[in-house]
Amino acid sequence: MGLNISVKELKEKEGSKVEEISWNISNRMRELGNTSVYGGFCLSYVAYLSLKNKINDVYQLVEYMKLTFSPERVSFVKGNIKNSWNVAIEIGEAYSEETLLAVVLWWPLQGNKFMGECETPQSVVKLANEILQISNDKTADFCSGIGTFLVNAIERNPESQFYGVELVTEVKEVAEIRTELISDRVKIEQKSVLDIDDNLMFDKIFCDYPWGIRAKESIGNNEELEAIYNVIPEVQKAAVGDWVFIINVMNHLNKNGKAVVSVSNGVTWNGGVNKVIREKFVKKGFVEAVIALPSNLYLNTGIACSLLVLSRNNKNIRMMDATEMVSVGRRQNVLSDENISKIIELLNTNDDNSKLVSVEEVAKNEYILNPPRYLQKEMVIKNGVPLESVIKNITRGAQIKASVLDEIVSDEPTNMQYLMLANLQDSIISEELPYLKKMDSKYEKYCIKNRSLVISKNISPVKMAIASVKEGNKILANGNLYVIELDENKINPYFLEAYLESENGKASLSRVAVGATLLNLPVEGLKKITIPLPDLKSQKIIADKYYAKINEIKELKYKLEKATAELEHIYTEEK
């Protein structure tokens, strides 16, 4: 890199100055009327080049750029610093070579706008590098963004060979500038990650792809994608392309290699095609570990994410819940060095937050890779049976568009009503449900039978109640609710509700819940929770006590509503 100092030493020596200097340069750019998101970075870069090469003339500096770098690089820099070449020279004269190099390398980590969705959080990058343990390995960063992973990896392992691929021109230029200043062992290409040469294989891979991108629309139909379809045809049916990127990583990973992929939590538990693909990955032994990370690590989203650690020939999977291992920030949460050390320690240790799970256990859990599913303590339940053994039928409510609902709602009472989540409070279904003028026959199957258990799909918090439906009446359930018809020869509905509302019951529901931002109950998971099933006589004793408390709550709610209504009349009455 032209300096007699390592990247690590440079960071220790100059790192503390970067924030102040980058702020000063940004202010200078604003004074000049330059609002380019890359302007300050490019100005720092040109200032470094002018100082390093002892160029203090604008014309010579421009000519040096043209002779030394690609037309794409020159165009990128000129377009972002505009007519501020003389300012770059002034900045070069104001600081040392080492200081300016540090500014260029770590400027993007100071909260600048252009990080955006292109930037992987520094703490996630540090964790990924700790997991990968790069040592003279051929290493790749797929969807490399502004090169944050590569810079950190070079700092740790300057002798390794590095490869990056980034689709966006400007972002690729930033990554290339940052890495080429500290290593001549880096190659970054501008292309889709799916266009990487089939023969390119790597020992270590990091990938932070754009989550939730639509597969066919945004990825296209190139040869690499066709190759992925041939390996796992189910990918073609997926609405989003998350697994396309993950499979692509495996396609370029050496036999004894290791990869870390950052994914949204939905990837670990979504059903349908996602489940089919996860099953193939698990059975092939590709999943080494899954680490559930805290929310709000990424600057522009509060969505929680997980790291998939991928390799080959894994008979067990390390499940780790690191969601509480976090240093809370004002704008963005981070993983401290202490948090990272703890996570690395738990990759080889069993405790309440880390467990080695067999492939067989994952199979029993519908190939869900959500760590909390496996880490909650098993409860010993006397006379325990799976919930599905006492269910006659379970249905999710009707998903009706608001516009359609508006058309069928009645201002006058009818024998048809509509139950929404908001109508479910304190284990009681409101008596003031909206009436319906009519009901399409296709919605009949979503109507609630008397004494069915109604439970919310979302469990943040869980809501439930036993329905009371008068003969001849119909109550249509909303799509946010599950309706469970029970076999009353086996279980008393109020006994079941009493258990599910208990601490143990709620823990059972939480254990099967999945979700990125909101926890939801999947039908298959709900059916498999274990419930106690004593004899009906014993059930009735608990059920009667529970039912009595429900009635007591109803009476108290009525008294509260009456007293509240009377408040506004007190002054008038006194007059």
N, C-alpha and C positions, 0 to 999 in steps of 0.2 A: 504493500500500500504506500510505499514511499516514505514512511515514518518509522523511526527506530523505537516502536512501541506497539504492543499487542492491543487488540480491540478491547480486551478485558481491562488492561491497564489504562487505556484511553478513557474508558467509561468511568473508572474509579477517579481519574484525575480531572476530567473535564465535565462529567455528567451533570454535576450540580449547577453548572452555568447555563445549560441548554435552555431551560425554561425562560430565564430572564432575557437571554439574547434573542431567542426566537420571538418573544413578545415585542422587544424593541424593533426588530426588523419588520414585524407585522405592522406596527404603528407607522413605521417609515413608509411602508407600501400604501397604507391608507392615506397618509398625507399627500402622496403622489397621485392619489385617485385610482390606484390599481386594486381592484377588488377580486382579482383572480384567486381561486382557491389554492392554486399551485404557485402563486407569485412569490411568496416569501421563501418557500423551499428552493425554487429555482434561483432566486437572488443569492441565497446563502451558498448554493452550489457554485455559481459563477464567481462569487467573492473568493471562495476557496481555490478555484482554479487560477484566478488572477494572482493570488498571493503565492501559491505553490510554484507557478511558472514565471513569477516575477514580471507580469505583464501589467503595466499601468496606463496603457493607451487603449481607448475604446476600439479603434479600428483594428489594432493588432489582436485584441481579445476576440473580436468577432471572427477574424480570419483564422485564429487558432482553433476556434470551435468548428469552423467549416472544414478545416484540414484534418482535424483529429477525430471527429465523431460522425455518426451517420446522419443523413439528412433528416431522419425522423427525430433524432435527439436535438439537432439544431432548431428544427421547427418547433418542437415542444418548449425549449428554453426561450427562444425569441418571442413566441406567442404569449408567454406568461410573465416575462420581465419587461416586455414592450421596449420603451426607450430609456430604461433605467440602468444601462451598462455602466455609466459613470458612477452611479450609486453603488453598484457591486464592487467597483474598484475601491471606493471610499471605505466600504465595510471591510474589504480585504486588508486595508491598511490599518484598521482599527483593532483587529484581533489577531491572535496567533493562528498558525496553520492547524495546530492540534485542536484549538477551540472551534474553528470553523468546520473542521471535519466532524467533530462531535455533534455540532448543530445539524449538519446534513444527515448524519446517521440517525439521530434521535429526535429531530424536529417532529416527525409524524406522530410521536407519542405524547405530545403536549396538548392534546385535545383540539387540534386544528380540524377545520371543517372537512377537508378532503379525505380524512380517514373514512368517514361514513361507513358504508357497508363493505368497503374494501379492506377494512382493518380488523384483524383478529386481536382481541385483547392481549396485551403484553403478558399478563399473568397466565392466560391459557396457553400461550406460546411457550412460556417457561416450563409449565407443567408438561406439555407435550414433549419438549426436549428432554426433560428428566425421565419420562417414560421410555423414550426411544433410545437413549444412551448411545448416541452416534459416536462411533470411533473408527475413523478411516473407512467409512461406509459410503457407498454411492447413495446419495440422499436426494429426495425430490419433495418439492412443495407444489401440490396440485391446487390450482386456483390461488396463486401465491400473493395476489393483492399487491400491496406496497412493499412486500418483502420482509415483514416483521419477523416471521419465522426464520427466514434465511439469515438475516442479520444476527439473530440470537444464536442460531446453529453455528455460524462461522465463528462467532465469539468463543464458543465452547470447543469447536473442532475445526480449526483452520486448515488442517491437512486433508479433510474429506473432499470428495467431489460433489458439487451441488447442482441441481437442475430445478428450474422453476418454469411454470407456464401460467400465463395470464392473458385473458381475452381483450381487456380494455387497453387501448393504446397508451393513454396518459398514465394509467396506474402501472402498467408494465415499465414505462420509462422511469418512474419514481423508484420502483424496485431495482431496476438495473443500475441506476445511479448509486443507490445506497450500497449495493453489494459489490460492484466493481471497484469501488474505492478501497475496499478492505480485502479483496481476494481476486485472484485471477483464475480461480477454480470453480467459477459459477457461470452457468449458461441459463438465460431466461428467454423463453420463446413467447411470441405473441400469437396465440391460437386457442382454440377450444381445447379443454383438457381431454376431450374425447378424440382429438386429432393427433395425439401423441403417437409416434411411431410404435407399431406393435412390438418391435424387437427391443424397445427400451425397457429394461428391468432395473429395479432398485432394491437396495437392502433396507432402507428406511423411507417411509412416506408419511408426510403430513398433509391432510386435506381439510380445508374449511370451505366447502362449496356453498353456493347460494341456496339456502334452505327453501323448500317448497316450490322450486321453479318447475313450470310445466314441461313435461318431458318432450313431447313431440313438437310443441310450438317453439320452445326456446333452445332445445338441444339439437333439433333437426333430425335428419335421417342419414347420417354418414355411415361409412363402413364399420367404424368402431362400434357404433350403436347397434348395427346389425349383428355384430359379433357377440355383443352382450345379450341380445335377444336370443341368439342361438344357444347360449349357455343357460340362461334362465328366461324362457319365453314369457313367463308371467309378468315380467317388467313391462311388456307392451300394454298391459291392461291397467297399469298404474296411472292415476291422474297426474301425479307429480313425479319428478325424476330423481328424488333422493337416492333411491337404490341404484339408479344408473351410475351415479358418481361413486357410490360405495363399491359396486361391482368392478368398476373401472380401476379403482385402487388395487383390488385383489388381482386383476389381470396384469398389473405391472409390478407386482411384488414378488421378489425372489423367493425361492423355496423356503429358505430359512429367515426371511425378512419379517419386519414388523411395521405396522402402520397405525397411526392415530387419526381418527376422523371425528370432527365435531359435527354433531347432529342435533336437530330439535328433538325434544322428547317424544313427539308423536311417532317418530321412526321406530322407537323401541316398543310401542304397544298398539299402533293402529292395526285394525283388522283387515279383512279381505285379502287382497293381493299382497299387502305388506306382510301379513302373517305367513303366507306361503313362501315368500322370499326369505324371511327370517328363519323359517324351518330349514330351508336348504342350507343357509349359512351355518346354522348350529350343527346340523347333521354332518356337514363337510368339515367341521372342526375349525372354522375360520374365526370364531369369536373367542378371544382370550380374556377380555375384561370389558365391563361396562361401568362407567363412572358417572353417576348423576351429579351435576354441578349446580351451584347456587344460581338463582335468578339474577337478572340485571347485571350480568358480567359484560354484555355487549352494550355499546354506547347507545344504539338506536332502537333497542328492543328490550323489554323486560322478560321476554320468553326464556324460560329455563332450558338448558341444553344438557347433553351428555357427551362424553367421549367414548367412542368405540375403539377398543384396542384390538387390532386384527393381526392374526398370524395363522399358522397352519398346525394341524394335528392336535387340537385342543380337546381333551376329554372332559374337562370341567371349565366353568366360566366364573371368573371373579366378579361378583356383584358388589358395588360399593356405593354407598349413599354419602356424598360429600356436600349435600345441600346446605348444611349448617357450618361448614368449614369456610368461612368467608369474613373478610373485613369490609364492613358496610361503609360506602362512600356517599357523598352528597348527590352526585350525578350518576355514579356508576360504582358497583361493587367490584372488589378485586380479591384475588387469591394472594395472600401474603406469602412470604418465603416460608413462614411457619406452617401456613395452611398447606402449601405444596409439599413440604417435608412430611407432614402427617399423611397426606394422600399417598405418597410414594411408599411410606412405611406400611400403610394398610393394604397395599397391593400384594404384600407377602404375609399378611397377618389376618387372622379371624378375630373379629370382635363385633360389637353391636352394629357397627356401620360397614362391615366388610365380611363377606362370606363366599367361600368357594362352593359353587353350585354344580351338581352333575347335569349332564345333558338330559338325563332321564327326568330330573326334576323340572327342567325348563320345558320339556315336552308336556308334562302334566299341567303346566301353566300356560298352555296354548302358545308356547314359544314367545311369550312376552319377555322382553329384556329390560324391564323397568326395575332397577335394583330394590326400591322399597317393597316391592311385591315379595321378595325373598328374605328381607331383613327384619320384618316385624316378628316378634317373639310368638311362637306357636302357643296357643292357649289349649289347655287340657279341658275339654268339655265333656262332662258326664252324659252318657247316653247320646253322644253326638251323632248326627246324621247330616248328609248334604241337604241343603235347602231344596234342591230339585226333587228330592224323594217325596216331598209333601206338596208339590205344585201340580195342579191340574193343567194350568196354562199360564204363560207369561207373555205379555204383549207390551210393546212400546206404544204410547199414544199416537194419535194422528198428527201428522205434520201439515198443518193448514196455513196457507198464505194469509197474511193479515187482510189483504184485499178481499179474499174469498170469505173470510170470517165476518168482515164488515157487512157483507151482503146478506148473510143468513142470521145475524143477530136480531132478536125480536125485542121490541119495547114492551110487549105484552107477555104475561105468563103463558107458557106452554108446558107440555110434558117432556120437553127436550132441553137439556142444559149443557153447558160447556165448562169443564174444570181446567183451570190453569194453575201453574205453580204458585202464583200469588194468592190463590184461594186456599192454600194449604198452610195453616199456622197452628203451632202448639198441639200437633197431633189431631187437629180438628179440621174437617172440610167445612168451609163457609156455607151458610144457608142461603147466601145472596149470590148464587152463581148466575152468570148471564144466561138468558133464555135464547133458544134458537127457533127460527121460523120453520125450518125444514132441515132434513139431514139426508145427504146422498147415501144410497145403499152401500157404497164402498166404505163408508165410515162406520157401519154397524159393528164390525169386528173390533173396533176400538172403544166401544161402550163398556162401561164398568158394571160388573155384576155385583149384586148385594153381598156385603161382607168380604169383598175383595180387598187386598192390601194395595194401596196406592203409595208409591215411593218415588222420590225425585231421582232423575238420572244424575243430576249433579249433587255431590255430597259436601259442598262447601257453603252452608252446612246441609246435611241430609234432612229431608222432610218426608213425613209419612203419615198415613191415617187409614183407618178401616172405613170403607164406604158404606153408607146406608142409602140404598136405592129403593124407593117405593115401587110396588108393583104397577106396571103400566108406564113408568117413567124411564127416561133414558138420559144418562150422563156420559158425554163424550170427553175422553181424556186428551189433554194436550200432549204434543210430542216430547215435552220435557219430563214426562212421567212414565213410569212403568206400572202396569196393572197386573197384579198377581192373583189369580184365582187359586184358592187353596183347597186341599182335600180335608174337609172337616171331620172325616172319620179318623184322621191321623193327627191333626193339629188344630188348636183353637186360634183363630186369627188374632185375638187380643193378646194371647200368650206370646205369639210370634212378634207382634209389635212391641210388647213389653221387653222382650229380649233384644230386639234390634235397636231400641232406644237406650238400652243399658250401655255402660262403659265397654263391656266385652263385645256387645253387638256392634257398636260403632267402630271398634277396633277391627272387627272382622270385615266390615264394609270397607274401611280404609285400606285394608291389606290387599284387596282386589281392585281398588280404584286406580285409574290411570289418568294421565293428563299433563299437558305442558304448563298451562296457566290455571285452568280449573280442573279439579278432580272429578272424573265421571265414572259411573258404574257400568262396565260392559256386561251384557246379558250373561255370557258364559261364566264370567267371574262371579256374578251375583248368584247364579244357580249352584255354584260349587262351594259357597261358604258353609262352614259347619255350624249347625244350630243344635241346642239341646232338645231332646224329645222324650220327656217323661210320659207317664200314662196320662190319659185325658182328665182323670180326676184331679191329679196334681196340677195339670195345666190350668184347670178351671179355677182353682184357688187363686193363682197368680193373675189370671185373666180378669176375674171379678174385681180384684183389688185395683188393677190397672184401669178397668172400665169405670169404676167408681171415681177415680181421680180425674179421668177425662170429663165426666159429668160435673165434677166440682170445678174444674177449669172453665167449663161452659158457663156455669152459674156465676162465677166470679167475673168472666168477661161481660156477661149480660149486665151485672151490677155496675161494672166500670163504665160501660157504654151509657147506661142510664144516668149515672152520676155526672159524666162528662157532658151529656146533653142538657142537664139541668143547670150547669154552671152559668151559662149565658143568660139565664132567666133570674138569677138571684138578685141582681141590682134592681131590676124592674119590679119584682115582687116586694122588695123593701120599700120602694117609693109608694 
